[in-house]
Amino acid sequence: MTASLPSSVDVAIIGAGAAGLGAARTLENSGLSVIVLEARDRIGGRAHTIMAAPGIPFDLGCEWLHSADKNDFVDIAKQLGFKVDKNRPPWREQTYDAVFSKAQRQEFFAAMDAFYDRAEEAAENDDDAPAATCLEPGNPWNPMIDAVSTYINGFELKDVSLHDMDSYEDTEVNWRLPDGYGTLIAAYGAPCPVALNTEVTVIDHSGARVKIETSRGTVSAAKVVICVPTNLLANENIRFHPPLPEKVEAAAGLPLGADNKVMLALDDAEKWPADVGLRGSSIATGIGSFHLRPSGRPCIAGFFGGTFAREMEDAGEGALAAQSIEEIVKLLGSDIRSKLTPLAESRWCHDRFAQGAYSAAKPGHAESRAVLAAPVNGRLFFAGEATSPNFFSTAHGARESGERAAKEVMASAKR
């Protein structure tokens, strides 16, 4: 990395998340001069691992190697010497029986699978309806099916495009990185030339070269790869001159939902089983999903999505932990209350450089991903998880989009 800001480069990459780092790594041997401009004081973007306590790494952002059999970060992890945990996640089979019986689980998952079957069939229609239209009227499990949408999409089903949901590719192979996904992505990006604490405000593409106005001065570039969360473009925290209304509109059609995580230390952890899933004691959309002793560690991780997660975040720091403790007490009994200590929680909607978790297309806006991804005049190129056609909302989808944009840059440079 470099702290210096060059006045002129061949390629400027805006954003040092998985997409920007993927673009930079792809351009390494291209012969083009490259700088990555990052507003934060670290690389990784929405991938960020902290040590919540000694021996307890905590991914504030992405955590799972989704579609691991097609996820490039699996090979990258092996190359960089990171351990990959291939044990199945506790999302279905291992939910704690005391509060969500096996019979209830089977009934719930049957209802959810039937919903996805209807959604897949309905997605063949030209009309891009809200995904909620595929819920079976009156099904008692609808609130919890909606809760799963908030975990997956960051939004309730009424706000999710049916076509977009159907486009997502999930091989249902999900692995973990015991040392943290954020740690892996930081290691992957370590060789990249990154100017940290460099906030971009204007991309001026009116002249022969693109001028990028930043908090540390102006950078001139022949080509620019824009790898920032959609909300920053939709809200015009980064502006284009001349304006690019089609890009702003596309970004607005792909808003970032709300998903937040909490980590609680667990005393006397050996009394509890490891790697067990916990799901709400009541059928509701506004509930958390919990992971008891992930990777055998003395803690409980919680996950909240959608409107409820946003409300908890707006309530202030500590609200997510307090809510989690109340829900866990209902699940495991009052004796556990004194064993739980809040360690850390994420607050992505209030993060000014993210403004949310990951993208989901609004109903009628499934085509916005392709619109956002399209280059402009062979000089402006776009990447990020929101531009991935099938792996959006994932770190590997973001990295692949950065690689795609970098290849577009190299192809245009040869013309």
C-alpha positions in Angstrom: 0.0 0.0 0.0 1.0 3.6 -0.4 0.0 6.7 1.5 1.0 9.0 -1.4 -1.5 10.2 -3.9 -0.2 10.4 -7.5 -1.3 13.3 -9.7 -1.8 11.1 -12.7 -2.3 7.4 -13.4 -3.5 5.1 -16.2 -6.2 3.6 -14.1 -7.8 4.8 -10.9 -10.0 2.4 -8.9 -12.4 3.9 -6.5 -13.1 1.6 -3.5 -10.8 -1.0 -1.9 -13.5 -3.6 -1.2 -13.4 -7.0 -2.7 -14.3 -5.6 -6.2 -11.7 -2.8 -6.2 -9.0 -5.2 -4.9 -10.1 -7.8 -7.5 -9.7 -5.2 -10.2 -6.3 -4.1 -8.9 -5.0 -7.7 -8.6 -6.1 -8.4 -12.2 -4.3 -5.3 -13.5 -1.0 -6.2 -11.7 0.9 -7.3 -14.8 -0.9 -5.2 -17.4 1.8 -2.5 -17.7 -0.8 0.1 -16.6 -0.1 2.4 -13.6 -2.8 1.9 -11.0 -4.0 3.5 -7.8 -6.9 2.4 -5.6 -8.6 5.3 -3.8 -10.2 4.3 -0.5 -12.1 6.6 1.8 -11.6 4.4 4.9 -8.4 3.9 6.9 -8.4 0.2 5.9 -9.0 -2.0 2.9 -11.8 -4.6 2.6 -14.9 -2.4 2.5 -17.9 -4.4 3.8 -15.5 -7.3 4.6 -14.0 -6.5 8.0 -12.8 -8.9 10.7 -12.1 -7.7 14.2 -11.0 -9.5 17.3 -14.1 -9.1 19.5 -12.2 -10.8 22.3 -9.0 -12.9 22.6 -9.6 -16.0 20.5 -12.9 -14.7 19.1 -12.5 -13.2 15.6 -15.8 -11.5 14.4 -16.7 -10.8 10.8 -18.7 -7.6 11.0 -19.5 -8.0 7.3 -19.3 -11.1 5.0 -18.6 -14.3 6.8 -19.5 -17.3 4.7 -17.9 -18.7 1.6 -21.2 -18.9 -0.2 -21.4 -21.3 -3.2 -18.0 -22.4 -2.1 -17.7 -24.9 -4.9 -17.7 -21.9 -7.3 -16.1 -19.3 -5.1 -12.7 -18.1 -6.1 -11.9 -17.1 -2.6 -11.6 -20.8 -1.6 -8.5 -21.2 -3.9 -7.3 -17.8 -2.8 -7.6 -18.9 0.9 -5.6 -22.0 0.1 -2.9 -20.0 -1.7 -2.6 -17.6 1.2 -2.5 -20.4 3.8 -5.9 -19.8 5.3 -7.8 -22.7 6.9 -11.2 -23.4 5.3 -13.9 -25.0 7.5 -16.1 -27.3 5.3 -18.5 -28.3 8.1 -22.1 -27.7 7.1 -23.7 -24.6 8.6 -26.3 -25.1 11.3 -29.1 -23.4 9.4 -31.4 -26.4 8.9 -30.5 -29.7 10.4 -28.9 -28.5 13.7 -31.4 -26.1 15.1 -31.7 -26.5 18.9 -34.6 -28.9 19.5 -35.7 -27.5 22.8 -37.3 -24.4 21.3 -37.9 -25.2 17.7 -38.7 -28.9 17.4 -37.7 -31.2 14.6 -41.4 -31.4 13.5 -41.7 -27.6 13.5 -38.5 -27.3 11.5 -39.7 -29.8 8.9 -43.0 -27.9 8.6 -41.3 -24.5 8.3 -38.7 -25.7 5.8 -41.4 -27.4 3.7 -43.4 -24.2 3.6 -40.2 -22.2 2.7 -39.2 -24.7 -0.1 -42.7 -24.6 -1.5 -42.5 -20.7 -1.5 -39.3 -20.9 -3.5 -40.8 -23.4 -5.9 -43.7 -21.0 -6.6 -41.2 -18.1 -6.9 -39.1 -20.0 -9.5 -42.2 -20.8 -11.6 -43.5 -17.2 -11.3 -40.2 -15.8 -12.3 -40.7 -17.2 -15.8 -43.4 -14.5 -16.3 -42.4 -11.2 -17.9 -44.0 -9.3 -15.1 -41.3 -8.6 -12.4 -43.5 -8.7 -9.4 -42.6 -8.4 -5.7 -41.4 -11.7 -4.3 -44.1 -11.5 -1.6 -46.7 -12.3 -4.2 -45.5 -15.9 -4.1 -46.3 -16.3 -0.4 -49.2 -18.7 0.2 -52.1 -16.6 1.6 -52.7 -17.4 5.3 -49.7 -19.7 5.7 -48.7 -19.4 9.4 -45.0 -19.7 8.4 -45.1 -16.6 6.2 -43.6 -14.2 8.8 -40.5 -16.5 9.2 -40.2 -17.0 5.5 -40.1 -13.2 5.3 -37.5 -13.2 8.1 -35.2 -15.4 6.0 -35.6 -12.9 3.2 -34.3 -10.2 5.5 -31.3 -12.3 6.3 -30.6 -13.1 2.6 -31.7 -9.8 0.9 -31.7 -7.2 3.7 -35.4 -6.5 2.8 -38.8 -8.1 3.3 -40.1 -9.9 0.3 -42.5 -7.1 -0.7 -39.4 -5.0 -1.5 -37.5 -7.7 -3.5 -37.7 -8.2 -7.2 -38.9 -11.7 -8.1 -36.7 -11.8 -11.2 -33.7 -10.7 -9.3 -34.2 -13.2 -6.5 -34.5 -16.0 -9.2 -31.2 -14.9 -10.8 -29.2 -15.5 -7.7 -27.1 -18.6 -8.0 -26.8 -20.6 -4.8 -25.1 -24.0 -4.9 -26.0 -24.5 -1.2 -22.3 -25.2 -0.4 -21.3 -22.8 2.4 -18.0 -22.9 4.1 -16.3 -20.8 6.7 -13.0 -19.1 7.4 -12.1 -19.6 11.1 -9.7 -16.6 10.9 -12.3 -14.4 9.2 -13.4 -13.5 5.7 -12.3 -9.9 6.3 -8.8 -11.1 7.3 -8.6 -13.1 4.0 -9.7 -10.2 1.8 -7.2 -7.9 3.6 -4.4 -10.4 2.9 -5.6 -10.8 -0.7 -5.4 -7.0 -1.2 -2.2 -6.4 0.7 0.0 -6.1 -2.5 -2.3 -3.5 -4.0 -1.3 0.2 -4.3 -4.0 1.9 -2.1 -4.3 5.5 -1.0 -6.2 5.3 2.3 -8.3 8.1 3.8 -9.0 9.4 0.3 -12.7 10.1 -0.1 -13.8 10.7 -3.7 -16.5 13.3 -4.2 -16.6 14.1 -8.0 -15.7 12.1 -11.1 -15.3 14.7 -13.9 -15.3 12.9 -17.2 -15.9 16.1 -19.3 -12.3 16.4 -20.6 -9.7 14.2 -22.4 -8.8 12.6 -19.1 -11.0 11.9 -16.1 -10.4 14.1 -13.1 -11.2 12.6 -9.7 -11.7 15.1 -6.9 -10.8 13.6 -3.5 -10.4 14.8 0.1 -6.7 14.8 -0.6 -6.5 16.5 -3.9 -7.3 15.7 -7.6 -6.1 12.7 -9.5 -6.1 12.5 -13.3 -6.7 9.1 -14.9 -7.2 7.7 -18.4 -9.7 5.2 -17.1 -11.6 4.8 -13.9 -13.1 1.7 -12.2 -15.9 2.6 -9.8 -16.4 0.0 -7.1 -18.5 1.7 -4.4 -21.8 0.7 -2.7 -24.9 1.6 -4.7 -26.3 3.9 -2.0 -23.3 6.2 -2.5 -24.1 6.6 -6.2 -27.9 6.8 -5.7 -27.5 9.5 -3.0 -24.9 11.2 -5.1 -22.3 11.2 -2.3 -20.1 10.7 -5.4 -21.2 12.9 -8.3 -20.5 12.5 -12.0 -19.8 15.5 -14.2 -21.4 15.6 -16.7 -24.2 13.8 -14.8 -24.9 10.1 -15.5 -28.6 9.9 -14.6 -29.0 6.3 -15.9 -26.3 5.2 -13.5 -27.8 7.0 -10.5 -31.2 5.5 -11.4 -29.8 2.0 -11.7 -28.1 2.4 -8.4 -31.3 3.6 -6.8 -33.0 0.4 -8.1 -30.4 -1.7 -6.3 -30.5 -0.3 -2.7 -28.5 -1.8 0.1 -30.6 -3.6 2.7 -30.1 -3.7 6.4 -28.3 -6.7 7.9 -26.4 -6.5 11.2 -24.5 -8.9 13.4 -23.8 -9.1 17.1 -21.3 -11.1 19.1 -21.8 -12.1 22.7 -19.3 -13.8 24.9 -20.6 -17.0 26.6 -19.3 -18.0 30.1 -19.3 -21.7 30.9 -19.4 -22.3 27.2 -18.4 -26.0 27.5 -21.9 -26.7 29.0 -23.5 -25.9 25.6 -23.1 -27.8 22.3 -20.9 -26.3 19.6 -22.1 -25.1 16.1 -25.8 -25.2 16.9 -28.4 -22.9 15.2 -31.0 -21.1 17.2 -34.1 -19.6 15.7 -36.9 -17.6 17.4 -39.3 -18.9 19.9 -42.1 -17.1 18.2 -43.2 -17.0 14.5 -42.3 -13.5 13.5 -40.4 -11.5 10.9 -38.6 -9.3 13.4 -36.5 -12.0 15.0 -32.8 -12.8 15.1 -31.0 -15.9 13.9 -28.3 -17.2 16.3 -25.3 -19.4 16.1 -24.3 -21.0 19.3 -20.6 -21.5 19.8 -19.5 -21.0 16.2 -16.4 -23.1 15.4 -16.5 -24.2 19.1 -15.7 -20.8 20.4 -17.1 -19.4 23.7 -19.6 -17.1 22.2 -23.0 -16.7 20.5 -23.3 -14.8 17.2 -26.5 -13.1 16.2 -27.9 -12.0 12.8 -30.7 -9.5 12.1 -32.1 -8.3 8.9 -34.6 -5.9 7.2 -36.8 -3.3 8.9 -36.1 -4.8 12.3 -32.3 -4.6 11.9 -32.6 -1.0 10.8 -34.8 -0.1 13.7 -32.3 -1.7 16.1 -29.5 0.2 14.5 -31.4 3.5 14.7 -32.0 2.8 18.4 -28.3 3.2 19.1 -25.3 1.2 20.0 -26.0 -1.7 22.3 -29.6 -2.1 21.2 -28.8 -5.1 19.0 -27.0 -6.8 21.9 -29.8 -6.1 24.3 -32.4 -7.5 21.9 -30.2 -10.6 21.3 -29.9 -11.3 25.0 -33.7 -11.1 25.4 -34.3 -13.5 22.5 -31.6 -16.0 23.7 -33.1 -16.0 27.2 -36.5 -16.9 25.7 -34.8 -19.7 23.7 -32.4 -21.1 26.4 -33.8 -20.0 29.7 -33.2 -17.3 32.2 -30.0 -18.9 33.7 -28.1 -18.0 30.6 -28.6 -14.2 31.0 -25.7 -13.8 33.5 -23.5 -15.8 31.2 -23.7 -13.4 28.2 -21.6 -10.3 27.7 -21.9 -8.0 24.6 -18.6 -7.8 22.7 -19.3 -6.1 19.4 -22.0 -5.4 16.8 -22.1 -4.0 13.3 -23.9 -0.9 12.2 -23.8 -0.9 8.4 -26.6 1.5 7.7 -25.0 4.2 9.8 -21.6 3.6 8.1 -21.2 6.6 5.9 -19.1 4.7 3.3 -21.5 1.8 3.0 -25.0 3.0 4.1 -26.3 -0.6 4.2 -25.3 -4.2 3.9 -25.7 -5.5 0.3 -27.9 -4.9 -2.7 -31.3 -6.3 -3.6 -33.2 -5.2 -6.7 -36.5 -3.5 -6.2 -39.5 -5.0 -8.0 -39.2 -4.0 -11.6 -35.5 -3.2 -11.4 -33.8 -6.6 -12.0 -32.3 -5.2 -15.2 -30.6 -2.5 -13.2 -27.6 -4.7 -12.5 -26.6 -4.9 -16.2 -27.3 -1.1 -16.6 -25.0 -0.3 -13.7 -22.3 -2.7 -14.9 -22.1 -1.2 -18.4 -19.0 0.9 -19.3 -19.3 4.5 -20.3 -17.4 5.8 -23.3 -14.5 3.3 -22.8 -13.3 5.3 -19.8 -15.6 4.7 -16.9 -16.1 1.1 -15.7 -18.3 -0.3 -13.0 -17.9 -3.1 -10.5 -19.1 -4.2 -7.1 -21.4 -6.9 -5.8 -24.4 -5.0 -7.2 -23.1 -5.5 -10.7 -22.8 -9.3 -10.5 -25.6 -11.0 -12.5 -25.8 -14.1 -10.4 -23.6 -13.7 -7.3 -24.7 -10.3 -6.1 -24.6 -9.7 -2.3 -21.5 -11.8 -2.0 -17.8 -11.1 -1.6 -16.8 -13.5 -4.4 -19.4 -11.9 -6.7 -17.8 -8.5 -5.9 -14.3 -9.8 -6.6 -15.4 -11.4 -9.9 -17.0 -8.1 -11.0 -13.7 -6.3 -10.3 -11.8 -8.8 -12.4 -14.4 -8.4 -15.2 -14.1 -4.6 -15.1 -10.3 -4.8 -15.2 -10.4 -7.0 -18.3 -12.7 -4.4 -19.9 -10.1 -1.8 -19.1 -7.3 -3.8 -20.6 -9.4 -4.6 -23.7 -10.2 -0.9 -24.2 -6.6 0.1 -23.7 -5.5 -2.0 -26.7 -7.9 -0.3 -29.1 
